[in-house]
Amino acid sequence: MMEPKEEKTVVIVKPDGVKRGLVGEIISRVERRGLKIIALEMMWPTKDQIDEHYPKDEKWITRIGEKTKANYEKYGYDAKKEMGTDDNKKIGESVREWLLEYMTSGPVVKMVIKGIHAVDMVRKLCGNTVPALSEMGTIRGDFSVDSSVAANRGKRAIHNLIHASETPDEAKHEIEFWFAPEEIHDYKRAEEDIMF
């Protein structure tokens, strides 16, 4: 088991967050929470990089299709009519392709964040992946109003500003994928002895 305050996660401010000038706001919210940024870089990812970032396994793709289909049903739309299929895997493949297009449409800012339960804390700061369902006070709840149905009907990814690793294992993979060891700089924040 890892010491809770040693946990690390990856945050990527997506192209819509960069283009809207929200990088500073997002960094500020992370740091105010008591988490620390130990790696930071702006880049314009290639399609190959994003293709490697998002899982390709059938289970993940099918789960994305299931979530997409459920959102269509929730809002009274026919997934088969909208997507041309009701097969969860095929829907998931389309959504994954839209993600690749979206994530390569502009520069992103990638970070490694460290701190107590960093994965859960950052996901809490971000809010629901569907901005229309995010609580006010979260990054997505305060700065985005996009919905999965609007995105799907437009044949595009949800513009939800930010990516955050879902699990410690996913974070470990993403850190190794996006950052070289020499790009990560650990240090002690001044208030660490007071906070934890």
VEXDONU-791222 format. One record per residue: residue number from 1; chain; x, y, z of N, C-alpha, C in turn. Coordinates in pm, 1 decimal. Layout:
// residues N
> pos / unit / nc1 / nc2 / nc3 / cac1 / cac2 / cac3 / cc1 / cc2 / cc3
> NUM / A / X / Y / Z / X / Y / Z / X / Y / Z
...
This chain:
// residues 196
> pos / unit / nc1 / nc2 / nc3 / cac1 / cac2 / cac3 / cc1 / cc2 / cc3
> 1 / A / 84.2 / -120.0 / 0.0 / 0.0 / 0.0 / 0.0 / 88.1 / 125.5 / 0.0
> 2 / A / 48.0 / 220.1 / -81.4 / 121.3 / 345.4 / -89.7 / 76.6 / 439.6 / 22.9
> 3 / A / 169.5 / 513.8 / 76.0 / 138.7 / 618.6 / 172.3 / 41.6 / 715.7 / 105.4
> 4 / A / -74.7 / 746.6 / 168.2 / -176.0 / 831.8 / 102.7 / -123.3 / 965.6 / 51.7
> 5 / A / -32.3 / 1028.5 / 125.7 / 15.6 / 1159.8 / 80.2 / 118.5 / 1150.8 / -31.4
> 6 / A / 158.3 / 1029.2 / -69.0 / 251.8 / 1008.0 / -179.8 / 179.7 / 977.6 / -311.5
> 7 / A / 46.6 / 971.2 / -308.0 / -27.9 / 933.8 / -428.4 / -12.6 / 1040.4 / -537.3
> 8 / A / -4.4 / 993.5 / -661.5 / 10.7 / 1083.4 / -776.4 / -100.0 / 1055.9 / -876.9
> 9 / A / -133.5 / 1157.8 / -953.2 / -232.5 / 1143.7 / -1058.8 / -195.5 / 1234.8 / -1175.0
> 10 / A / -259.7 / 1210.8 / -1287.5 / -237.9 / 1293.8 / -1406.4 / -360.9 / 1379.1 / -1430.8
> 11 / A / -336.4 / 1504.3 / -1462.3 / -440.5 / 1597.9 / -1505.6 / -398.8 / 1648.6 / -1642.7
> 12 / A / -493.6 / 1651.9 / -1734.2 / -469.6 / 1712.1 / -1864.4 / -579.0 / 1815.9 / -1886.9
> 13 / A / -539.4 / 1941.3 / -1900.5 / -635.8 / 2044.3 / -1938.4 / -654.4 / 2027.8 / -2088.3
> 14 / A / -776.9 / 1996.5 / -2126.9 / -807.7 / 1962.4 / -2265.8 / -808.8 / 2087.6 / -2354.3
> 15 / A / -813.0 / 2069.2 / -2486.5 / -806.6 / 2184.9 / -2576.5 / -909.6 / 2294.3 / -2547.0
> 16 / A / -1032.9 / 2257.6 / -2507.8 / -1131.2 / 2362.2 / -2479.1 / -1094.4 / 2440.4 / -2353.8
> 17 / A / -1033.5 / 2375.2 / -2254.7 / -989.5 / 2445.7 / -2134.1 / -875.0 / 2540.3 / -2162.4
> 18 / A / -781.8 / 2497.8 / -2249.0 / -669.2 / 2583.9 / -2286.9 / -721.0 / 2703.0 / -2367.2
> 19 / A / -803.8 / 2675.7 / -2468.0 / -853.8 / 2782.4 / -2556.4 / -940.5 / 2883.2 / -2481.5
> 20 / A / -1003.8 / 2841.2 / -2373.3 / -1087.3 / 2932.1 / -2294.2 / -1009.3 / 3003.3 / -2184.2
> 21 / A / -879.0 / 2979.2 / -2175.2 / -796.6 / 3048.7 / -2076.5 / -821.6 / 3004.5 / -1933.5
> 22 / A / -849.7 / 2875.4 / -1912.7 / -881.8 / 2825.4 / -1778.7 / -766.4 / 2750.7 / -1711.7
> 23 / A / -649.9 / 2747.8 / -1774.6 / -536.8 / 2674.8 / -1717.3 / -501.8 / 2729.8 / -1579.1
> 24 / A / -490.1 / 2859.3 / -1566.1 / -455.9 / 2920.1 / -1437.0 / -559.8 / 2891.3 / -1330.4
> 25 / A / -685.9 / 2899.6 / -1366.1 / -794.7 / 2869.8 / -1271.3 / -785.6 / 2725.6 / -1223.1
> 26 / A / -760.1 / 2633.3 / -1315.1 / -751.7 / 2491.5 / -1279.1 / -630.9 / 2467.2 / -1188.8
> 27 / A / -517.1 / 2524.2 / -1223.3 / -398.1 / 2509.8 / -1138.7 / -425.2 / 2567.2 / -1000.4
> 28 / A / -487.9 / 2682.6 / -995.4 / -518.6 / 2746.9 / -867.6 / -606.5 / 2658.7 / -779.3
> 29 / A / -706.5 / 2596.5 / -837.8 / -795.8 / 2510.2 / -759.5 / -721.8 / 2387.7 / -706.6
> 30 / A / -633.0 / 2332.0 / -788.6 / -553.9 / 2216.5 / -744.2 / -465.0 / 2257.2 / -627.0
> 31 / A / -395.7 / 2368.9 / -640.7 / -302.6 / 2410.5 / -535.5 / -375.2 / 2455.3 / -408.9
> 32 / A / -487.6 / 2523.2 / -422.4 / -564.0 / 2564.5 / -304.0 / -615.1 / 2444.5 / -225.2
> 33 / A / -634.3 / 2333.3 / -292.9 / -681.7 / 2211.3 / -227.8 / -572.3 / 2148.2 / -141.2
> 34 / A / -449.6 / 2194.3 / -157.4 / -339.1 / 2138.4 / -80.7 / -260.3 / 2034.2 / -157.4
> 35 / A / -292.7 / 2018.5 / -284.4 / -219.3 / 1926.5 / -370.3 / -104.8 / 2003.2 / -435.3
> 36 / A / -3.3 / 1931.4 / -479.9 / 108.0 / 2002.1 / -543.3 / 133.5 / 1949.0 / -683.5
> 37 / A / 172.1 / 2040.5 / -769.6 / 205.5 / 2008.1 / -907.9 / 353.4 / 1975.0 / -911.1
> 38 / A / 383.9 / 1851.4 / -954.0 / 525.0 / 1810.8 / -956.7 / 577.8 / 1792.9 / -1099.5
> 39 / A / 490.0 / 1812.3 / -1198.6 / 531.7 / 1814.6 / -1339.1 / 427.3 / 1894.1 / -1415.8
> 40 / A / 472.1 / 1969.1 / -1516.3 / 381.1 / 2056.5 / -1590.5 / 439.6 / 2084.3 / -1728.7
> 41 / A / 354.7 / 2068.7 / -1832.9 / 401.9 / 2096.3 / -1969.7 / 283.0 / 2123.3 / -2061.5
> 42 / A / 301.1 / 2219.1 / -2152.7 / 203.3 / 2240.5 / -2259.6 / 255.2 / 2169.0 / -2382.9
> 43 / A / 162.5 / 2103.5 / -2453.3 / 200.6 / 2033.3 / -2576.8 / 78.4 / 2022.3 / -2666.5
> 44 / A / 102.0 / 1992.4 / -2792.2 / -5.8 / 1964.4 / -2886.4 / 6.4 / 1815.8 / -2919.5
> 45 / A / -77.2 / 1730.9 / -2860.6 / -60.3 / 1587.1 / -2879.6 / -93.2 / 1541.3 / -3020.8
> 46 / A / -26.7 / 1435.0 / -3060.6 / -54.9 / 1373.6 / -3190.2 / -168.9 / 1273.3 / -3173.7
> 47 / A / -226.3 / 1233.6 / -3284.6 / -332.9 / 1134.0 / -3280.0 / -279.1 / 1001.5 / -3225.5
> 48 / A / -156.6 / 965.5 / -3260.9 / -97.3 / 842.2 / -3209.3 / -82.8 / 846.6 / -3057.0
> 49 / A / -40.8 / 960.8 / -3002.5 / -26.7 / 973.2 / -2857.1 / -162.3 / 957.8 / -2787.6
> 50 / A / -263.2 / 1024.6 / -2839.6 / -396.1 / 1016.3 / -2778.0 / -454.1 / 877.0 / -2796.1
> 51 / A / -427.8 / 815.1 / -2909.3 / -472.9 / 678.0 / -2932.8 / -413.7 / 583.6 / -2828.0
> 52 / A / -288.0 / 607.2 / -2789.2 / -225.2 / 524.6 / -2685.9 / -272.8 / 561.5 / -2545.6
> 53 / A / -314.3 / 686.7 / -2528.5 / -361.2 / 733.0 / -2396.7 / -492.8 / 665.3 / -2358.3
> 54 / A / -588.0 / 662.1 / -2450.6 / -719.5 / 604.3 / -2420.5 / -717.6 / 453.6 / -2440.1
> 55 / A / -780.1 / 380.1 / -2347.1 / -781.1 / 233.6 / -2359.2 / -842.2 / 187.3 / -2491.3
> 56 / A / -792.3 / 71.8 / -2536.7 / -842.8 / 12.2 / -2659.8 / -914.3 / -119.3 / -2631.6
> 57 / A / -917.6 / -159.4 / -2504.8 / -976.2 / -289.5 / -2475.7 / -1128.3 / -285.4 / -2493.9
> 58 / A / -1180.9 / -398.3 / -2533.5 / -1322.6 / -410.0 / -2567.2 / -1413.2 / -373.0 / -2450.3
> 59 / A / -1372.4 / -408.9 / -2328.8 / -1453.9 / -379.4 / -2209.9 / -1472.5 / -227.9 / -2192.7
> 60 / A / -1363.3 / -152.3 / -2204.4 / -1370.2 / -6.4 / -2188.4 / -1454.7 / 55.5 / -2299.6
> 61 / A / -1431.4 / 13.3 / -2422.2 / -1505.6 / 67.3 / -2537.1 / -1655.0 / 35.5 / -2523.8
> 62 / A / -1687.0 / -84.9 / -2483.6 / -1827.4 / -124.8 / -2466.1 / -1892.1 / -43.6 / -2353.7
> 63 / A / -1816.8 / -20.3 / -2245.5 / -1870.6 / 60.6 / -2133.9 / -1903.0 / 203.0 / -2179.9
> 64 / A / -1816.2 / 261.4 / -2263.2 / -1842.8 / 394.9 / -2318.0 / -1970.0 / 391.6 / -2403.2
> 65 / A / -1985.9 / 287.0 / -2483.1 / -2107.3 / 271.6 / -2563.6 / -2231.9 / 258.4 / -2478.5
> 66 / A / -2222.6 / 181.7 / -2370.2 / -2336.3 / 164.6 / -2278.9 / -2375.9 / 298.0 / -2216.7
> 67 / A / -2275.5 / 374.0 / -2169.9 / -2303.4 / 504.2 / -2109.0 / -2367.0 / 598.9 / -2211.1
> 68 / A / -2316.4 / 596.1 / -2333.4 / -2370.4 / 682.6 / -2438.8 / -2514.6 / 646.5 / -2468.5
> 69 / A / -2540.8 / 518.1 / -2483.6 / -2676.6 / 472.9 / -2512.5 / -2771.9 / 507.5 / -2397.7
> 70 / A / -2726.3 / 491.1 / -2274.6 / -2809.2 / 524.2 / -2158.2 / -2843.8 / 673.5 / -2155.8
> 71 / A / -2747.6 / 757.7 / -2194.6 / -2775.0 / 901.7 / -2198.8 / -2877.0 / 936.4 / -2307.0
> 72 / A / -2867.8 / 870.7 / -2421.4 / -2969.2 / 891.0 / -2525.3 / -3107.6 / 856.8 / -2470.3
> 73 / A / -3118.1 / 740.9 / -2406.9 / -3246.4 / 696.3 / -2353.6 / -3297.7 / 791.3 / -2245.7
> 74 / A / -3208.5 / 835.8 / -2158.3 / -3246.7 / 926.2 / -2049.3 / -3313.9 / 1053.2 / -2103.0
> 75 / A / -3264.3 / 1102.9 / -2214.4 / -3316.3 / 1228.5 / -2268.5 / -3414.0 / 1208.4 / -2384.6
> 76 / A / -3459.8 / 1085.3 / -2403.9 / -3565.7 / 1058.2 / -2500.7 / -3522.3 / 1048.8 / -2646.1
> 77 / A / -3396.5 / 1016.9 / -2670.3 / -3348.4 / 1001.4 / -2807.3 / -3327.0 / 854.0 / -2838.1
> 78 / A / -3336.9 / 819.5 / -2962.9 / -3317.4 / 682.4 / -3009.0 / -3172.6 / 666.4 / -3056.0
> 79 / A / -3094.8 / 590.3 / -2979.5 / -2952.6 / 572.6 / -3011.1 / -2933.1 / 511.3 / -3148.8
> 80 / A / -3016.9 / 416.1 / -3185.2 / -3001.5 / 350.4 / -3315.6 / -3025.8 / 449.8 / -3428.9
> 81 / A / -3125.4 / 534.1 / -3411.5 / -3154.5 / 634.7 / -3514.1 / -3041.5 / 738.8 / -3522.7
> 82 / A / -2990.9 / 779.8 / -3408.4 / -2886.2 / 882.5 / -3404.0 / -2749.6 / 829.6 / -3449.2
> 83 / A / -2716.9 / 706.8 / -3405.8 / -2583.2 / 652.3 / -3427.8 / -2576.9 / 550.8 / -3541.8
> 84 / A / -2692.2 / 508.6 / -3588.7 / -2695.3 / 408.9 / -3695.6 / -2678.3 / 266.3 / -3644.6
> 85 / A / -2670.0 / 250.8 / -3512.6 / -2656.0 / 119.0 / -3450.7 / -2697.8 / 129.0 / -3304.6
> 86 / A / -2733.5 / 15.9 / -3247.3 / -2756.3 / 13.0 / -3103.1 / -2657.7 / -81.8 / -3035.0
> 87 / A / -2554.4 / -123.3 / -3109.9 / -2449.4 / -209.2 / -3057.6 / -2354.5 / -125.8 / -2971.4
> 88 / A / -2343.9 / -159.9 / -2842.4 / -2262.8 / -81.6 / -2748.8 / -2118.3 / -66.6 / -2792.7
> 89 / A / -2059.9 / -172.2 / -2845.6 / -1919.8 / -165.5 / -2887.6 / -1902.7 / -69.5 / -3005.8
> 90 / A / -1992.4 / -76.9 / -3102.7 / -1981.9 / 12.5 / -3219.1 / -2002.6 / 158.7 / -3178.1
> 91 / A / -2097.0 / 182.5 / -3088.3 / -2118.8 / 319.2 / -3037.8 / -1993.2 / 366.3 / -2965.2
> 92 / A / -1937.5 / 279.4 / -2880.3 / -1815.7 / 312.9 / -2806.6 / -1698.7 / 343.8 / -2897.8
> 93 / A / -1686.6 / 270.1 / -3006.9 / -1578.8 / 296.1 / -3103.5 / -1594.1 / 434.5 / -3166.1
> 94 / A / -1718.6 / 473.5 / -3196.2 / -1741.9 / 607.2 / -3253.4 / -1704.4 / 715.5 / -3152.5
> 95 / A / -1747.4 / 697.4 / -3028.2 / -1717.3 / 796.4 / -2924.3 / -1566.3 / 806.1 / -2903.5
> 96 / A / -1496.8 / 693.2 / -2904.1 / -1351.0 / 695.0 / -2887.7 / -1285.2 / 772.6 / -3002.1
> 97 / A / -1333.1 / 754.8 / -3123.3 / -1277.2 / 827.7 / -3237.5 / -1300.4 / 978.8 / -3222.2
> 98 / A / -1418.8 / 1016.7 / -3172.7 / -1445.7 / 1159.3 / -3148.7 / -1349.5 / 1214.5 / -3043.5
> 99 / A / -1317.5 / 1133.3 / -2941.0 / -1221.5 / 1175.2 / -2838.4 / -1084.5 / 1203.7 / -2899.8
> 100 / A / -1041.9 / 1117.6 / -2991.5 / -912.0 / 1137.8 / -3056.2 / -910.0 / 1269.4 / -3133.3
> 101 / A / -1016.6 / 1298.3 / -3205.3 / -1025.3 / 1423.1 / -3282.2 / -1023.0 / 1544.4 / -3189.0
> 102 / A / -1101.3 / 1537.4 / -3083.6 / -1112.5 / 1647.4 / -2986.7 / -979.5 / 1674.4 / -2917.8
> 103 / A / -913.2 / 1568.7 / -2871.3 / -791.3 / 1586.1 / -2793.6 / -671.3 / 1628.7 / -2878.9
> 104 / A / -684.3 / 1622.4 / -3010.1 / -576.1 / 1668.2 / -3098.4 / -613.7 / 1798.2 / -3169.4
> 105 / A / -721.8 / 1861.6 / -3126.7 / -769.5 / 1983.6 / -3193.4 / -699.0 / 2110.3 / -3145.5
> 106 / A / -610.1 / 2097.7 / -3049.0 / -538.9 / 2213.4 / -2996.7 / -441.8 / 2169.3 / -2890.0
> 107 / A / -366.2 / 2264.1 / -2834.8 / -272.0 / 2227.4 / -2729.3 / -343.7 / 2187.2 / -2601.1
> 108 / A / -273.9 / 2107.7 / -2521.2 / -321.3 / 2066.9 / -2389.2 / -213.2 / 2101.8 / -2288.0
> 109 / A / -249.6 / 2105.1 / -2161.2 / -152.3 / 2122.0 / -2054.1 / -161.5 / 1998.2 / -1967.0
> 110 / A / -49.4 / 1926.5 / -1957.6 / -46.9 / 1802.5 / -1879.9 / 31.8 / 1824.3 / -1751.6
> 111 / A / -15.1 / 1759.9 / -1643.8 / 44.6 / 1777.8 / -1512.1 / 46.3 / 1646.2 / -1436.9
> 112 / A / 141.4 / 1633.6 / -1346.9 / 136.9 / 1530.5 / -1244.8 / 108.6 / 1602.0 / -1113.6
> 113 / A / 8.0 / 1554.0 / -1044.6 / -35.1 / 1611.9 / -917.2 / -6.5 / 1510.2 / -808.0
> 114 / A / 44.9 / 1557.7 / -694.6 / 76.6 / 1469.4 / -583.1 / 10.0 / 1521.7 / -456.3
> 115 / A / -36.6 / 1428.4 / -373.0 / -92.4 / 1465.7 / -244.2 / -182.9 / 1357.2 / -188.8
> 116 / A / -240.6 / 1383.5 / -73.5 / -327.9 / 1286.7 / -8.3 / -443.1 / 1249.1 / -101.0
> 117 / A / -452.4 / 1118.6 / -127.6 / -557.7 / 1064.4 / -214.2 / -575.0 / 1150.2 / -340.2
> 118 / A / -464.6 / 1179.3 / -405.0 / -463.6 / 1269.8 / -520.4 / -564.1 / 1229.7 / -627.8
> 119 / A / -577.2 / 1100.6 / -656.3 / -670.0 / 1056.8 / -761.3 / -812.2 / 1098.8 / -726.2
> 120 / A / -858.7 / 1063.0 / -607.7 / -996.0 / 1096.2 / -567.6 / -1015.4 / 1247.1 / -551.0
> 121 / A / -915.5 / 1313.8 / -492.4 / -927.6 / 1458.3 / -469.8 / -940.8 / 1535.3 / -601.7
> 122 / A / -857.7 / 1498.9 / -698.9 / -863.1 / 1569.5 / -827.0 / -995.0 / 1540.8 / -898.0
> 123 / A / -1041.0 / 1416.1 / -894.7 / -1168.4 / 1383.9 / -960.0 / -1283.8 / 1458.4 / -892.7
> 124 / A / -1275.5 / 1476.0 / -762.8 / -1376.4 / 1553.6 / -690.6 / -1373.9 / 1700.4 / -734.7
> 125 / A / -1253.6 / 1755.4 / -751.8 / -1240.0 / 1893.2 / -800.2 / -1296.3 / 1909.2 / -941.0
> 126 / A / -1276.8 / 1806.5 / -1025.2 / -1320.6 / 1813.2 / -1164.8 / -1472.4 / 1809.5 / -1177.2
> 127 / A / -1538.5 / 1723.4 / -1100.9 / -1683.0 / 1705.0 / -1114.8 / -1713.7 / 1595.9 / -1215.9
> 128 / A / -1840.4 / 1570.9 / -1233.6 / -1889.3 / 1467.0 / -1324.5 / -1833.3 / 1488.2 / -1465.0
> 129 / A / -1802.5 / 1378.7 / -1534.2 / -1747.1 / 1391.2 / -1669.7 / -1846.1 / 1455.7 / -1766.2
> 130 / A / -1973.8 / 1452.9 / -1732.7 / -2075.6 / 1522.6 / -1812.0 / -2100.5 / 1656.7 / -1742.5
> 131 / A / -2049.6 / 1766.7 / -1798.2 / -2059.2 / 1895.6 / -1730.7 / -2200.8 / 1934.3 / -1687.9
> 132 / A / -2301.1 / 1901.1 / -1768.5 / -2439.2 / 1936.4 / -1733.4 / -2483.6 / 1868.4 / -1604.3
> 133 / A / -2414.7 / 1762.4 / -1563.0 / -2447.8 / 1690.7 / -1440.0 / -2352.1 / 1723.6 / -1326.1
> 134 / A / -2252.8 / 1807.1 / -1349.6 / -2153.5 / 1841.9 / -1247.8 / -2209.5 / 1941.2 / -1147.6
> 135 / A / -2170.0 / 1921.3 / -1023.0 / -2211.0 / 2012.0 / -915.8 / -2143.1 / 2147.8 / -932.9
> 136 / A / -2215.1 / 2252.3 / -894.6 / -2153.6 / 2384.6 / -890.4 / -2040.4 / 2378.2 / -788.2
> 137 / A / -1934.0 / 2451.3 / -812.8 / -1817.7 / 2446.7 / -725.7 / -1709.2 / 2355.5 / -778.9
> 138 / A / -1744.5 / 2269.2 / -874.4 / -1642.5 / 2187.6 / -941.0 / -1596.3 / 2260.2 / -1066.4
> 139 / A / -1485.0 / 2218.2 / -1121.4 / -1433.1 / 2282.8 / -1241.9 / -1533.9 / 2271.8 / -1355.8
> 140 / A / -1583.8 / 2152.0 / -1381.1 / -1680.0 / 2133.7 / -1490.3 / -1813.0 / 2200.3 / -1457.9
> 141 / A / -1856.0 / 2193.3 / -1333.4 / -1983.3 / 2254.7 / -1294.9 / -1982.0 / 2405.9 / -1306.6
> 142 / A / -1866.0 / 2466.0 / -1283.1 / -1855.9 / 2612.3 / -1288.8 / -1825.1 / 2666.8 / -1427.9
> 143 / A / -1760.5 / 2586.7 / -1513.4 / -1710.3 / 2642.6 / -1638.3 / -1757.6 / 2574.2 / -1766.0
> 144 / A / -1840.1 / 2471.9 / -1755.7 / -1886.7 / 2405.4 / -1877.0 / -2033.1 / 2365.8 / -1861.9
> 145 / A / -2103.7 / 2365.0 / -1973.7 / -2245.3 / 2326.1 / -1971.4 / -2275.3 / 2218.1 / -2074.3
> 146 / A / -2172.7 / 2160.6 / -2134.7 / -2193.9 / 2063.4 / -2240.6 / -2263.6 / 1938.7 / -2186.9
> 147 / A / -2333.8 / 1870.2 / -2275.8 / -2400.2 / 1745.4 / -2238.2 / -2359.9 / 1636.3 / -2335.9
> 148 / A / -2371.2 / 1513.0 / -2289.8 / -2334.3 / 1400.4 / -2375.7 / -2427.9 / 1389.6 / -2495.2
> 149 / A / -2554.1 / 1419.5 / -2476.0 / -2649.3 / 1410.3 / -2587.1 / -2617.3 / 1516.6 / -2693.2
> 150 / A / -2590.2 / 1639.4 / -2650.3 / -2554.2 / 1745.1 / -2745.5 / -2426.8 / 1707.4 / -2820.4
> 151 / A / -2329.2 / 1652.1 / -2748.7 / -2204.1 / 1611.3 / -2812.5 / -2228.4 / 1498.0 / -2911.6
> 152 / A / -2301.7 / 1396.4 / -2868.5 / -2326.5 / 1281.8 / -2956.1 / -2405.5 / 1321.1 / -3079.7
> 153 / A / -2504.0 / 1406.2 / -3062.5 / -2582.9 / 1450.1 / -3177.9 / -2497.6 / 1531.7 / -3273.8
> 154 / A / -2394.4 / 1598.5 / -3221.6 / -2301.6 / 1674.4 / -3304.9 / -2185.8 / 1589.9 / -3355.3
> 155 / A / -2187.4 / 1459.7 / -3322.5 / -2081.5 / 1366.6 / -3363.7 / -1944.0 / 1416.3 / -3318.0
> 156 / A / -1935.4 / 1448.1 / -3188.1 / -1812.6 / 1500.2 / -3129.3 / -1802.9 / 1455.5 / -2983.6
> 157 / A / -1685.9 / 1473.4 / -2925.8 / -1664.2 / 1442.8 / -2784.1 / -1726.6 / 1552.2 / -2697.9
> 158 / A / -1754.0 / 1518.2 / -2573.8 / -1802.8 / 1617.0 / -2477.3 / -1689.6 / 1714.5 / -2447.3
> 159 / A / -1719.2 / 1842.6 / -2452.4 / -1620.9 / 1945.5 / -2417.2 / -1627.4 / 1963.5 / -2265.1
> 160 / A / -1543.2 / 1888.7 / -2194.4 / -1550.9 / 1889.0 / -2048.2 / -1422.3 / 1935.5 / -1980.1
> 161 / A / -1340.6 / 2008.9 / -2052.0 / -1229.9 / 2087.9 / -1999.4 / -1107.4 / 2013.0 / -1949.3
> 162 / A / -1125.7 / 1897.4 / -1885.4 / -1015.2 / 1840.6 / -1809.1 / -1023.3 / 1688.4 / -1804.4
> 163 / A / -907.8 / 1625.6 / -1809.6 / -897.9 / 1481.0 / -1787.7 / -828.7 / 1459.6 / -1654.3
> 164 / A / -874.7 / 1360.0 / -1578.0 / -808.0 / 1319.3 / -1454.2 / -810.5 / 1167.5 / -1446.4
> 165 / A / -699.0 / 1108.8 / -1409.8 / -690.4 / 963.4 / -1397.4 / -801.2 / 911.9 / -1305.7
> 166 / A / -859.3 / 796.6 / -1343.3 / -970.6 / 739.5 / -1265.4 / -925.6 / 656.3 / -1147.1
> 167 / A / -810.8 / 591.5 / -1157.6 / -763.9 / 501.3 / -1053.0 / -613.7 / 519.8 / -1034.6
> 168 / A / -560.2 / 476.2 / -920.7 / -414.4 / 482.9 / -903.7 / -338.4 / 404.2 / -1011.5
> 169 / A / -391.8 / 289.4 / -1053.7 / -325.6 / 212.9 / -1160.4 / -325.5 / 289.5 / -1291.9
> 170 / A / -439.2 / 352.6 / -1324.2 / -446.8 / 433.4 / -1445.6 / -349.6 / 550.5 / -1435.7
> 171 / A / -341.6 / 612.5 / -1317.7 / -249.3 / 724.7 / -1297.5 / -105.0 / 681.3 / -1320.4
> 172 / A / -68.1 / 565.0 / -1266.3 / 68.3 / 513.7 / -1284.2 / 99.7 / 496.0 / -1432.8
> 173 / A / 7.1 / 435.3 / -1505.7 / 25.9 / 416.0 / -1649.6 / 40.4 / 550.4 / -1721.3
> 174 / A / -46.9 / 645.3 / -1689.0 / -45.2 / 775.1 / -1757.1 / 79.6 / 855.5 / -1723.7
> 175 / A / 125.7 / 847.5 / -1599.8 / 249.8 / 917.7 / -1563.1 / 365.3 / 862.7 / -1646.5
> 176 / A / 375.6 / 730.7 / -1652.8 / 483.0 / 668.8 / -1730.8 / 470.2 / 698.6 / -1879.9
> 177 / A / 346.7 / 710.1 / -1928.8 / 325.6 / 737.1 / -2071.3 / 358.3 / 882.1 / -2107.5
> 178 / A / 314.0 / 977.4 / -2025.0 / 323.6 / 1118.9 / -2060.7 / 450.5 / 1188.7 / -2010.5
> 179 / A / 519.2 / 1131.9 / -1910.6 / 631.5 / 1203.4 / -1849.3 / 754.9 / 1114.3 / -1835.4
> 180 / A / 869.8 / 1171.0 / -1865.5 / 997.0 / 1104.8 / -1836.4 / 1029.1 / 1130.4 / -1689.1
> 181 / A / 1099.3 / 1039.1 / -1623.3 / 1130.8 / 1058.2 / -1480.0 / 1196.6 / 1193.2 / -1448.9
> 182 / A / 1282.8 / 1241.5 / -1538.2 / 1351.4 / 1369.2 / -1512.3 / 1260.0 / 1491.0 / -1525.6
> 183 / A / 1138.8 / 1472.0 / -1574.5 / 1042.4 / 1583.0 / -1585.2 / 958.3 / 1598.9 / -1458.9
> 184 / A / 972.0 / 1506.7 / -1365.7 / 893.2 / 1509.5 / -1242.0 / 983.3 / 1558.9 / -1129.5
> 185 / A / 935.9 / 1663.0 / -1061.1 / 1016.7 / 1730.9 / -959.5 / 940.8 / 1734.7 / -827.4
> 186 / A / 976.9 / 1647.8 / -736.3 / 911.0 / 1647.2 / -606.3 / 975.7 / 1751.0 / -515.2
> 187 / A / 900.3 / 1805.4 / -424.3 / 948.2 / 1907.2 / -331.3 / 848.6 / 1911.4 / -216.5
> 188 / A / 881.0 / 1987.4 / -115.4 / 792.2 / 2000.8 / -0.4 / 727.9 / 2138.5 / -1.7
> 189 / A / 593.4 / 2140.4 / 0.1 / 524.6 / 2268.7 / 10.8 / 536.9 / 2321.3 / 152.7
> 190 / A / 537.3 / 2452.9 / 167.5 / 559.2 / 2516.6 / 297.1 / 458.2 / 2472.2 / 402.1
> 191 / A / 333.8 / 2450.0 / 362.2 / 229.6 / 2420.1 / 460.0 / 207.2 / 2270.6 / 484.2
> 192 / A / 288.4 / 2184.2 / 424.7 / 267.2 / 2040.0 / 439.5 / 268.4 / 1995.1 / 585.3
> 193 / A / 357.0 / 2048.2 / 667.8 / 362.9 / 2005.6 / 807.3 / 236.7 / 2045.5 / 882.7
> 194 / A / 171.7 / 2149.9 / 838.9 / 50.0 / 2196.4 / 906.9 / -72.1 / 2118.2 / 857.5
> 195 / A / -75.5 / 2089.3 / 726.5 / -193.8 / 2027.2 / 667.1 / -204.9 / 1877.8 / 695.5
> 196 / A / -91.9 / 1807.5 / 696.6 / -97.8 / 1662.0 / 718.0 / 32.3 / 1609.4 / 775.7
